Amino acid sequence: MSASIAGHGRVDPFLSKPKSQQMTLKSMVKGTRNMLGRYVGKWFYDKGIPFDAANNSYFPPMVNAIQRAGPGVKPRTAYEFSGPILDEEVEEVTKWIEEYKQSWPRTGITLMSDGWLNKVSKMEFLNFLSYSPKRYSFFV
């Protein structure tokens, strides 16, 4: 659609005053947040990830790290998650457990156990729980 000025014919529509306002920063952020939600949602739905995973304490830092990485950073592969990255996480947890164990002589520890029988499979389960003033831990 083109505009006209009385007696002067048609005016280029790109030169005429737009009928809508420029997008605000707030609406751009809202649109970006919506787009991010859709992409993350598709991943949740496709992989059957429980919706409660979005409430996990690791979820916001993950999103923040992705934002800081910026465009152009390639996603990690399944091999990296199942190999080197998993190895780093196992190492970190092992160090945490060792630090936790080192506090036991100072703080003391209570070991508790619980066992039960699965009536369907007839399998026996035995779980251990360690408690100290520093924190508790569940071992299967």
N, C-alpha and C positions, 0 to 999 in steps of 0.2 A: 504494500500500500504506500502510495506516495502522497506527500502533502502539496498543497498549492497555495500560492500567495495571490491575493486578488489582483488580477491583471498581469501577473508575471508568469503564469504557467506552473508546471510541476517543479518541485524542489527535491533534490536527492534525499531519500529517506534517511541516509546515514548522517546527514547534516541537520535533520530536524531534531527537536528536543525529544529525548526518550520518554516514554510514558511510565517506565518503572525506574526506581531508584537503584543506585549502585549497591551491590551486596555489602552488608556490614561485616566487620571482622567476627562479630558474634554469630551471625548466620553462617559464615564460612566454617567456623569451628564446629558449629552444630552439624553442618553437612558432612564435614570430615569425620566427626565422631560417629555419625550415623553410618557412613560408608565403612569405617573400621569395624563397627558392630556387625554389619552385614557380612563382611569377609570372615571375621572371627566366628560368627554364628554358623556360616557355611561349613567351616572346619569342624566345629563342635558337632553339627548334625551329621556330617559325612562320616566322621570317625566314632560316633556314638559316645562322645565325651559327656559325662553327666553335667547338667547345667550348674550344679553346685560347685563345679571346678572353678567357676568365675569368682567364687567367694574364698578360694584358697589364698593363703597369705603370699604364695609365690606368683600369683597371677598379675597383680599391679606392677611389681618390679620387672616382670617379663615384658609387659607392654611398654614400660618406661625405657627399658634397655633397647627395645626395637625402635622406639621413637628417637633415642639418642644416636643410634647407629646410622639413621638417615637413609636416604635413597641409594640404591646401587649395591647395598650389602646383600650378598647372596645367602639364602637360607642354608642351614646346615643339612647334611644328608642323613638318611637313616643309618648308614654305616657309622657316621661320626657320633650320632646319639647312642648307638649300641656299642660303640668301641671306645674311642679316646675320651669323649665327654663323660660317659658312664664311668670309666676308670677314674677320672678326676673326682667325680662325686663320691665314689666308693672310698677313695683315699681321704677325702675331706671328712666323711662320716667315721672312718676308722680313727682318724686323729681326734675327732670329737669324743669318741668312746674312750680312747686312751686318756684324754684329759679328765674325763668324767671319772674313770677308775682311779686316777691319781688322787682325787679328792677324798676317796673312801677312808684312808687311814686317819684323816683329820676330822671328817664329818660323821663317819660311821655309815653303815648300810644295813638295810633290811631286805632280805630276799624272801619273796613269796612265790608260791607255786599254786597252780590250779590245773586240774585235769578233768577230762570228761570223755565219754564214749559216744561216737556218732552212731546212733541206732540204725541208720540206713546202711552205711558202709562198714559198720563194725570196726571203724578205725579209732584208735585211742589218741587223744591229744593231750599234751602236757605243755603248759605255758609258764614262763617265769617272769616275774616283775621285780625289778630292783628299785628301791626307794632310798634316797638320801636327801638331806636338806637342800642340796644343790639342785636336784631334779629327780624325776623318776624315768624309768625306761622299761619298755616292754620287749621281752625276748621270746621268740617262739622256738 
